[in-house]
Amino acid sequence: MPLVYNTSFAFLLICSCLVGLGQGSCTNLSQVLISQMLPKAERQSTMGLTTTFTNIGGIVFIMGGGQLAAQSSWVNNYWIYLFSFLVLLVVLLLVPMHPKDVSDHDDNEADDGGIQLNKYVWYSAGWGFGVMLLNNVLNNNISLFITEEHMGSTAQAALTSTISLIGGMLCGLIVGVIGKRFKNSTIFIAYLVYGLSYLLIGYVHTLLFAFIGSFFVGAAMSIAMGQFPYLLSISVNKSTMSMALGIFVAVYSVGGVVSPFVVNPLTSLLSGMGMNVFIVSGFLALILGVIVLLGRYQQNLVRHAEGK
């Protein structure tokens, strides 16, 4: 639509909201399909792969849209959304309209009770909120940080988003392995990686380490967002899965929106101690990681799932 009408900023915002609506729906439905069509042994690795392909899509859109915009006008950036019709075609051809349930759900006996939300749905949503709160610190601040600290040019600063996506893409390939090896602590690991990455960016003021930190921020995002849907899928019955994922997506999205309204005032409060936004976010991530570990959120959820 912006290719036809693009002179109103309000209209462009409405279109962005529609994009977010579609993205949230696809995220929810794809994870529901995975949980219903695959056995537990295959869900972790497949849900991890969704983060890989999501990041590949992000790279295609960022680089493709940038090339289109560079040709003549920023409006040309919107032509990249035609790529969505290719994705739609793939879905229509390859995703069954009436998929058979080939999973090995152990919770079939609980399905007769309908939708049954438990505390782990809300715990997962809350920790997902924290992940997005931290993740958007990079998106909101890294370009300005690199240019203000004279670490590189604006073009180099823009590369950090792509590098973060590459980190998420590569890590998504092994999320299943990480989840199986650290089944009680993957969310803690994600917060730990966020913390160390941000401290690296905040304390070591070089472009190289900004790129390295951005790469591992993307990896942390991939670990967390590859694991949360799996944890939800084993903690609720099939009837509840769609609702549980919907709540999770809604709550963590709010975390991304409020990120600057939480992190920036906190940074201003601590700026007198020589802390920048990445140092503050790094320590915040480590604190949240310690809380999620000591509170045994994931350990208790897995134990609940095994006892169902």
C-alpha positions in Angstrom: 0.0 0.0 0.0 2.8 2.5 0.7 3.9 2.1 -3.0 0.6 3.7 -3.9 0.2 6.2 -1.1 3.2 7.3 1.0 2.8 11.0 1.8 1.2 10.4 5.2 3.4 9.3 8.1 0.3 8.2 10.0 -0.6 5.9 7.1 2.9 4.4 7.1 2.6 3.7 10.8 -0.7 1.9 10.2 0.9 -0.2 7.5 3.7 -1.0 9.9 1.1 -2.2 12.5 -0.4 -4.5 9.8 3.0 -5.9 9.2 3.4 -6.6 12.9 0.0 -8.2 13.0 1.0 -10.6 10.2 4.3 -11.3 11.7 2.8 -12.1 15.1 0.2 -14.4 13.5 2.8 -16.3 11.5 5.1 -16.7 14.5 2.2 -18.0 16.6 0.7 -20.4 13.9 4.1 -21.8 12.8 4.9 -22.8 16.4 1.4 -24.3 16.9 1.8 -26.4 13.7 5.2 -27.6 14.9 3.9 -28.6 18.3 0.9 -30.5 16.8 2.7 -32.2 13.9 6.0 -33.2 15.4 7.0 -35.4 18.4 8.7 -33.8 21.3 12.1 -35.2 20.3 12.0 -33.2 17.0 10.3 -30.0 18.3 13.3 -28.4 19.8 15.5 -28.5 16.7 12.6 -27.5 14.4 11.6 -24.6 16.6 15.3 -23.6 16.6 15.3 -23.7 12.8 12.3 -21.3 12.7 14.6 -18.7 14.2 17.3 -19.5 11.6 14.8 -18.9 8.7 13.3 -15.9 10.4 16.8 -14.3 10.5 17.4 -15.3 6.9 14.2 -13.5 6.0 15.4 -10.5 8.0 18.7 -10.4 6.1 16.8 -10.7 2.7 14.5 -7.8 3.7 17.2 -5.5 5.1 19.7 -6.0 2.3 17.1 -6.3 -0.5 15.2 -3.3 0.7 18.3 -1.2 1.1 19.4 -2.0 -2.4 16.0 -1.1 -3.8 15.9 2.2 -1.8 19.5 3.1 -2.9 18.5 2.9 -6.6 16.3 6.0 -6.5 14.0 6.7 -3.5 13.2 5.3 0.0 9.8 4.4 -1.3 11.3 1.6 -3.4 12.2 -0.1 -0.2 8.5 -1.3 0.0 8.9 -3.4 -3.2 10.7 -5.9 -1.0 7.3 -6.9 0.5 6.5 -8.6 -2.8 8.8 -11.4 -1.5 5.9 -12.2 0.9 3.9 -13.5 -2.1 6.6 -16.0 -2.8 6.4 -17.2 0.8 2.6 -17.4 0.5 3.0 -19.6 -2.6 5.4 -21.9 -0.7 2.9 -22.2 2.2 0.0 -23.0 -0.2 2.0 -25.7 -2.0 3.8 -27.3 0.9 1.9 -26.8 4.2 -1.1 -29.3 4.4 -4.5 -27.6 4.9 -5.6 -30.4 7.1 -2.5 -31.8 8.7 -2.5 -35.1 10.5 -1.5 -35.2 14.1 1.6 -37.3 14.0 3.0 -36.1 17.4 3.5 -38.3 20.4 1.6 -36.0 22.9 1.5 -37.4 26.3 -1.2 -34.9 27.3 -4.1 -36.2 25.2 -6.0 -37.0 28.3 -5.9 -33.4 29.4 -7.3 -32.1 26.1 -10.9 -32.8 27.1 -10.6 -30.0 29.7 -10.2 -27.4 26.9 -8.0 -24.4 27.4 -6.1 -24.6 30.7 -3.5 -21.9 31.2 -1.0 -22.6 34.0 1.5 -20.4 35.8 4.3 -21.5 33.4 2.6 -19.7 30.5 2.7 -16.4 32.4 6.3 -17.1 33.7 7.4 -17.8 30.1 5.7 -14.6 28.9 7.4 -12.6 31.6 10.8 -13.9 30.9 10.2 -13.4 27.1 9.3 -9.8 28.0 12.7 -9.4 29.6 14.4 -10.9 26.6 12.8 -8.4 24.2 13.4 -5.6 26.6 17.1 -6.4 26.3 17.2 -7.3 22.6 15.8 -4.0 21.4 18.6 -2.1 23.2 20.9 -3.1 20.4 18.4 -2.1 17.7 17.6 1.2 19.3 21.1 2.3 20.3 24.0 0.6 18.4 24.1 2.9 15.4 24.0 6.1 17.4 26.6 4.6 19.9 29.0 3.7 17.1 28.8 7.1 15.4 29.0 9.1 18.7 32.0 7.2 19.9 33.7 7.6 16.5 34.1 3.9 16.1 32.9 3.8 12.4 30.8 5.4 9.8 27.0 5.4 9.6 27.2 2.6 6.9 29.3 0.5 9.2 27.0 1.1 12.1 24.1 -0.2 9.9 25.9 -3.4 9.4 25.4 -4.4 13.0 21.8 -5.3 12.4 22.8 -7.7 9.7 25.5 -9.2 11.8 23.1 -9.7 14.7 20.8 -11.5 12.3 23.6 -13.7 11.1 24.4 -14.6 14.7 20.7 -15.6 15.2 20.7 -17.5 11.9 23.8 -19.6 12.8 22.8 -20.2 16.4 19.3 -21.3 15.3 20.9 -24.3 13.6 22.1 -25.6 17.0 19.4 -24.5 19.3 18.0 -28.0 19.5 21.4 -29.3 20.6 21.8 -26.6 23.2 18.3 -27.3 24.5 18.8 -31.0 24.9 22.2 -30.6 26.6 21.1 -27.8 28.9 17.4 -28.6 29.3 17.2 -26.7 32.6 19.2 -23.6 31.9 18.9 -22.5 28.3 17.0 -19.3 29.2 19.7 -18.5 31.8 22.3 -19.0 29.0 20.5 -16.6 26.8 20.5 -13.9 29.5 24.1 -14.6 30.2 25.1 -14.2 26.6 23.1 -10.9 26.4 24.9 -9.7 29.5 28.4 -10.5 28.3 27.8 -9.2 24.8 26.5 -5.9 26.0 29.3 -5.5 28.5 31.8 -6.2 25.7 30.2 -3.5 23.5 29.9 -1.0 26.4 33.4 -1.4 27.8 35.5 -2.1 24.6 35.0 0.9 22.3 36.0 -0.6 19.0 34.0 -1.4 15.9 35.3 -5.0 15.8 34.0 -5.8 19.3 30.7 -4.0 18.5 30.3 -6.4 15.6 31.3 -9.4 17.9 28.8 -8.3 20.5 26.1 -7.8 18.0 26.7 -11.3 16.6 26.2 -12.8 20.1 23.2 -10.7 20.9 21.6 -12.3 17.8 22.7 -15.7 19.1 21.1 -15.0 22.5 17.8 -14.0 20.9 17.9 -17.2 18.8 18.5 -19.4 21.9 15.6 -17.7 23.9 13.1 -17.5 21.1 13.9 -21.0 19.9 13.4 -22.4 23.4 10.3 -20.6 24.8 7.8 -22.1 22.3 9.2 -25.5 23.0 8.9 -25.0 26.7 5.3 -23.8 26.3 4.5 -26.8 24.1 5.5 -29.3 26.8 3.9 -27.4 29.7 0.3 -27.2 28.3 -2.1 -29.5 26.4 -2.8 -29.2 22.7 -6.0 -27.3 23.2 -4.1 -24.6 25.1 -1.1 -24.3 22.9 -2.4 -21.7 20.5 -3.7 -19.5 23.4 -0.5 -19.9 25.3 1.7 -18.9 22.4 -0.6 -15.9 21.7 -0.2 -14.7 25.2 3.5 -15.2 25.0 3.9 -13.3 21.7 1.7 -10.4 22.9 3.6 -10.0 26.2 7.1 -10.2 24.8 6.2 -7.8 22.0 5.3 -5.2 24.7 8.8 -5.8 26.1 10.3 -4.6 22.8 8.0 -1.5 22.7 8.8 -0.3 26.3 12.5 -1.1 26.1 13.6 2.6 25.5 11.2 3.8 28.2 12.8 1.5 30.8 16.5 1.2 29.7 17.1 4.9 28.8 15.9 6.4 32.1 17.9 3.8 34.0 20.9 4.7 31.9 20.4 8.4 32.7 20.1 7.6 36.4 23.5 5.7 36.3 25.3 7.9 33.8 27.1 9.7 36.6 28.9 6.4 37.4 30.3 6.3 33.9 27.8 3.8 32.5 26.5 3.9 29.0 23.3 2.1 27.8 25.1 -1.1 26.9 26.9 -1.4 30.3 23.6 -0.8 32.1 21.8 -3.4 29.9 24.6 -5.9 30.4 24.4 -5.8 34.2 20.6 -5.9 33.9 20.8 -9.0 31.8 23.1 -10.7 34.3 20.8 -9.8 37.2 17.8 -11.2 35.3 19.8 -14.3 34.4 20.7 -15.0 38.1 17.1 -14.6 39.0 15.8 -17.0 36.4 18.5 -19.5 37.5 17.9 -19.2 41.2 14.2 -19.1 40.8 14.4 -22.5 38.9 11.8 -21.3 36.3 13.0 -23.7 33.6 13.8 -26.6 35.9 10.4 -26.5 37.5 8.7 -26.2 34.1 10.5 -29.3 32.8 9.7 -31.2 35.9 6.1 -30.2 35.6 6.0 -31.4 32.0 7.7 -34.7 32.8 5.2 -35.3 35.6 2.0 -34.6 33.5 
